[in-house]
Amino acid sequence: MFQTRVTQLLGIEYPIVGGCMMHISTPEFVAAISNAGALGMLASAMYETQEEFWEAVRRVKSLTDKPFGVNLSLFPALRPIDNELYVEVILEEGVPVVETSGHRPPEDLLARLKAAGVVTMHKCVSVRHALSAQRAGVDLVTVFGSEGGGHIGELGLSTLVLVPLAADALEIPVLAAGGIADGRGFLAALALGAEGVTIGTRLLLTEECPIHPDLKQALIEARETDTLPILGTLHNTLRAWRNEAALKVAELEQQGADLWEILSVAAGTNTRRMLEEGDVNGGVLACSQGVGLMREVKPVAEVIRGMVEEAREILRRWGGATNGRTN
Ligand SMILES: Cc1cc2nc3c(=O)[nH]c(=O)nc-3n(C[C@H](O)[C@H](O)[C@H](O)COP(=O)(O)O)c2cc1C
């Protein structure tokens, strides 16, 4: 059940991708997601040197024999990213899947990856960008609704509207992302025409997720109203958890602060410290409205299996409810 072109192309058991999460998607966490039957996604931007990235890829390979992916960021970054260095490692190590997120993936990069047999994915926030990624030659597209945690772009489209439009417009398989945190969201995404989902925030509340326990506790207590979009003034809108750091960024933006003032709060170094030390107001954390649906920390495998089982159960219920009826 739930076998789709996504499970086929990615070689995974369930049509679920564990979205890459900056500072969080360590090799151990990525491998745990892949071992659970989903697709773990390493965040290449976490590694400043080719050697460190190489080591991370080898570590994932030592922890799982299941498929996993590497995300290449095309977002504007303070530290210039040379994706070519990561691609060398990807090809050398035979990484099976590469995801790009941000701007349109460069065609030459895609062509090289595809020639080496790598499955390519692109994550974007509009049908127009999804079509452009399809034209550029990607195998799969994730469309990301603005209720999700991370870089949601400036359009503010919801998953409920974006996914069916993308599924209608595209020939390649579509994955849905944004606000999916349980089996109901997973099944709804499939009903909308997606052939898989990409989830991020739900995976923060797993035993294997390498963030401080105090932060996990705070996220258990967070509600669906506890997120806000920030960084719009930098044209890099991010849905974040409503903590003191995110509120400070919002205030600075309202006051017309410049990039450096904003970064003094929103910098990745602050986020990393918060994740490691548990100072829950110390940095900005990407976070979905789906956080309101999350109540407990579980092993990754239970979260993934639980989503699929809940979806099956709903189908059984509806199948039972309509059996033998014609209206
Ligand atoms: C803490 C966190 C960090 C993230 N970091 C990245 C990132 O570095 N690059 C990226 O493409 N997406 C990133 N995302 C987005 C996820 O990969 C995924 O698309 C998103 O979380 C799906 O929406 P959801 O949070 O509603 O499940 C991040 C999300 C979270 C929650």
The ligand as an SDF file (V2000), in Angstrom:
LIG
                    3D

 31 33  0  0  0  0  0  0  0  0999 V2000
   14.5080   23.1790   11.7130 C   0  0  0  0  0  0  0  0  0  0  0  0
   14.3530   23.0990   10.2220 C   0  0  0  0  0  0  0  0  0  0  0  0
   15.4450   23.3570    9.4070 C   0  0  0  0  0  0  0  0  0  0  0  0
   15.3080   23.2860    8.0000 C   0  0  0  0  0  0  0  0  0  0  0  0
   16.4040   23.5070    7.1980 N   0  0  0  0  0  0  0  0  0  0  0  0
   16.2790   23.4050    5.8390 C   0  0  0  0  0  0  0  0  0  0  0  0
   17.4030   23.5980    4.9840 C   0  0  0  0  0  0  0  0  0  0  0  0
   18.5060   23.8710    5.4330 O   0  0  0  0  0  0  0  0  0  0  0  0
   17.2070   23.4900    3.6400 N   0  0  0  0  0  0  0  0  0  0  0  0
   15.9830   23.1690    3.0990 C   0  0  0  0  0  0  0  0  0  0  0  0
   15.8620   23.0630    1.8790 O   0  0  0  0  0  0  0  0  0  0  0  0
   14.9070   22.9940    3.8930 N   0  0  0  0  0  0  0  0  0  0  0  0
   15.0290   23.0950    5.2360 C   0  0  0  0  0  0  0  0  0  0  0  0
   13.9270   22.8870    6.0400 N   0  0  0  0  0  0  0  0  0  0  0  0
   12.6330   22.5140    5.4240 C   0  0  0  0  0  0  0  0  0  0  0  0
   12.4230   20.9820    5.4650 C   0  0  0  0  0  0  0  0  0  0  0  0
   13.3820   20.3180    4.6700 O   0  0  0  0  0  0  0  0  0  0  0  0
   11.0170   20.5970    4.9610 C   0  0  0  0  0  0  0  0  0  0  0  0
   10.8720   21.0060    3.6110 O   0  0  0  0  0  0  0  0  0  0  0  0
    9.9360   21.2430    5.8030 C   0  0  0  0  0  0  0  0  0  0  0  0
   10.2570   21.1240    7.1550 O   0  0  0  0  0  0  0  0  0  0  0  0
    8.5740   20.5930    5.5350 C   0  0  0  0  0  0  0  0  0  0  0  0
    7.5600   21.2630    6.2410 O   0  0  0  0  0  0  0  0  0  0  0  0
    7.0810   20.8610    7.7310 P   0  0  0  0  0  0  0  0  0  0  0  0
    8.0970   21.4480    8.6470 O   0  0  0  0  0  0  0  0  0  0  0  0
    5.7480   21.4730    7.8490 O   0  0  0  0  0  0  0  0  0  0  0  0
    7.0630   19.3640    7.7990 O   0  0  0  0  0  0  0  0  0  0  0  0
   14.0500   22.9740    7.4410 C   0  0  0  0  0  0  0  0  0  0  0  0
   12.9540   22.7470    8.2850 C   0  0  0  0  0  0  0  0  0  0  0  0
   13.0920   22.8000    9.6580 C   0  0  0  0  0  0  0  0  0  0  0  0
   11.8920   22.5450   10.5280 C   0  0  0  0  0  0  0  0  0  0  0  0
  1  2  1  0
  2  3  1  0
  2 30  2  0
  3  4  2  0
  4  5  1  0
  4 28  1  0
  5  6  2  0
  6  7  1  0
  6 13  1  0
  7  8  2  0
  7  9  1  0
  9 10  1  0
 10 11  2  0
 10 12  1  0
 12 13  2  0
 13 14  1  0
 14 15  1  0
 14 28  1  0
 15 16  1  0
 16 17  1  0
 16 18  1  0
 18 19  1  0
 18 20  1  0
 20 21  1  0
 20 22  1  0
 22 23  1  0
 23 24  1  0
 24 25  2  0
 24 26  1  0
 24 27  1  0
 28 29  2  0
 29 30  1  0
 30 31  1  0
M  END
$$$$
